[in-house]
Amino acid sequence: MEATTEMIKFEEVSSTLMLAEPVLIKNRNLFTQANSKARSLLDTIEAEGMSDEIDEEVNKWQVNAKKALQINYDRRSPITQILAKISSEFTSLENPLNPQKADSIFNKLQAHRNTWATAKEKERKAKEAEILRKQNVEKERISLRVEAEKTIREAYNKKLYAFKAYISKLVNEATLATFNDVTTKLNDVKIEYPRDAFNKIECSLFPVYIGAAELYGIISNSKTDLYDELSANFRENMEVDKQQAIDQLPSKKNELERIAKASAKEAEQLRMEAEKRKQLEADKLKLEQEDQAKKDTAKLESEKSMGEAQNLFNAHFEMAEVATSAKKVKKSYVIEVSDVSGLGAIFMFYFEKVGMTLDVETFSKKSLNQMKKEVEKIANATSEMIEHPSVKYVEDIKAVIAK
């Protein structure tokens, strides 16, 4: 909307406005006379009722009122027309800047800002979605690394304590008949954990975001990283247990020989003592295995928590950067209705939330468009929405004017 360029001739304004006071006095006097007569007629009618004579007087008054109206109009028109022209001159300079005018330059520029803000908001949401995706991928990556190490350590611990139990069993279950064979087996026990056997440890992991190639790499790297530590641990443990078992052989042989020479009662007593020692050793090994499992779990959970905390911090930092760079916008919901059943859904929702609290007269004046606006306000205030296939809530984004 463009402002008019035609200038008002203020000398004409001055001369015309000079007539305003006497014209206003004349018009007021004529109105006062007409109003006084009308009041008198109304008082008579209210007191005595209608009659043919009064009807004729009222008709005469109405004819004169029309004449008075035209006289007043003709006298004031030159004045009010020039005033209207002055008002139009001022408003023509205001309307292009007025946000309340749909076709103003202000709103045309705002429309471009809103389109730009919508595009920027879409871009911001895409960046946020990507940050969240990366966060989820990294969180799963951390979890898979921990689970792979946990699985490998659990498998290793089972293998280690199976070997420990095997050595203990060789000594505890040895007999005079098998003693030489047991001695040979103990001496032949390998204290090195073969890498090939270590690499055969199974890791069954089921990722959501990570691909098969990366999963294979995580498992493979975990085995590579852990082999030196666990193979050294295996060698250290087996070296000690193997030597302790070999050192026990002489006393074990003496015990077996005593049992062979002892009476039945004494032999049974010796066997019971040997069985008790065997059970104590088994219990000790089980506790050691459980204790090691707890230590491994605590260590891995700590590493996982630290990794996830760092991942969360990184994502939060990136989110903050995206939020800082985002254009300040005002977001609200507007409703799009695809068919008449959607209008029915709006009516029912409005009635339930607002309409049933209104009196009949107020509710009957509400149009469907007004109801729709009220339902939109509810969504924007409380996020409560209509669930209906024909009712769609669309995010409306507007750029905010920064002062």
Residue, then its C-alpha position, 0 to 999 in steps of 0.5 A: m500500500e503506497a502513501t498518496t502523493e497528492m498534497i492537501k491545500f491547507e488554505e482550503v482547509s483553513s477556510t472550510l474549518m472556519l465554518a465548522e463552529p457555526v455549522l456545528i451550532k446550527n446542526r446541534n440546534l436542529f437536532t435538539q429541536a427534533n430530539s425534544k419533539a421525539r422525546s415528547l412523542l415517546d412520553t405520550i405513547e408510553a403514558e397513553g398508548m398509540s392512537d390515530e392522532i399520535d400516529e399522524e404526529v409521529n409520521k409528520w415528525q419522521v418526515n421532518a427528521k429526514k429533512a433535518l438529517q439531510i440539512n445537517y448532512d449537507r451543511r457538515s459534508p464539506i467539513t467532514q470530507i476535508l477532515a476525512k481527507i486529512s485523516s486519509e493523508f495521515t493514515s496513508l503514511e502509517n498503513p504501509l508500516n502497520p503490522q495489523k494491515a495484511d497488505s502492508i510493506f511491513n507484513k510483506l517483509q515479515a513474510h520473507r523473514n518468516t520464510w527464511a526463519t522456517a528454512k533456518e529452523k528446518e536446518r537447525k532441526a536437521k542439525e539437531a537430529e544429526i547430533l542426536r544420531k551421532q550421539n546414539v551411534e557413539k553411545e552404542r559404539i561405547s557400549l559395544r566396546v564395553e560389551a565386547e571386552k566384558t564378553i572376552r574377559e568373562a570367557y577368559n575367566k571361565k577358561l582360566y578357572a577351568f584350567k585351575a580346576y583341572i590342575s586341582k582335580l588332577v592332584n585331588e583325584a590322583t590315586l597310586a595307580t594314576f600317580n605317575d600319569v598325573t605327574t606327567k600331565l602336570n609337567d606337560v601343562k602349558i602355561e601360555y595362552p595361544r593367540d589362536a585360541f584367544n581369537k576364537i572367543e565368541c562375541s555375540l553382539f547385536p547393534v542397532y546403528i553400527g554396521a557389520a564391518e565396524l562391529y567386526g573391527i570393534i571385536s577384533n580390536s578388543k581381542t588385540d588390545l586384551y591379548d597381551e594383558l590376559s595372556a600375561n595374567f594366564r601365564e602368571n596364574m598357571e605358573v603359580d598353580k602348576q608349581q603349587a600342584i607339583d609341590q603337592l605331589p610328594s605329600k599327596k603320594n604319602e597320603l595315598e600310601r597311608i590310606a592304602k596301609a590304613s585300616a578301613k576306618e582310618a582310610e575312610q577318615l583320611r579320604m573324608e579329609a581329602e574330600k573336604r580339602k578338595q571342596l574347600e579348594a573348589d569353593k576358593l576357586k569359585l569365589e576367586q572367579e566371582d570376585q574377578a568378575k565383579k572387579d572386571t564389571a566395575k572397571l568396565e562400568s566405570e569406563k562406560s560411564m566416563g565414555e557416555a558422560q563425555n559423549l553427552f557433554n560433546a552432544h550438549f556442547e554441539m546442541a548449544e552451538v546450534a541453539t546459539s546460531a539459530k534465528k530467534v523465532k516464535k513457534s505455534y501450531v495451526i490446524e489444517v482440516s482435510d475434510v468435514s469429519g475433521l470439523g466435527a472433531i474440532f467441534m467435539f474437542y472444543f465442546e469438551k474443553v471449553g463449550m460445556t462451560l459456556d452459557v447457551e447464548t455465548f456458545s451459540k454465537k461461536s463459529l467453527n473458525q473461532m472454535k478452531k482458533e481456540v483449539e489451536k490456543i489449547a495446543n500451543a498452551t498445553s500441547e494437548m491435541i486432537e487425534h484425528p486423521s483429518v486434523k493436522y497440526v502444522e508448526d507455524i514459524k515466525a521471525v521475532i523482531a529483536k529490539 
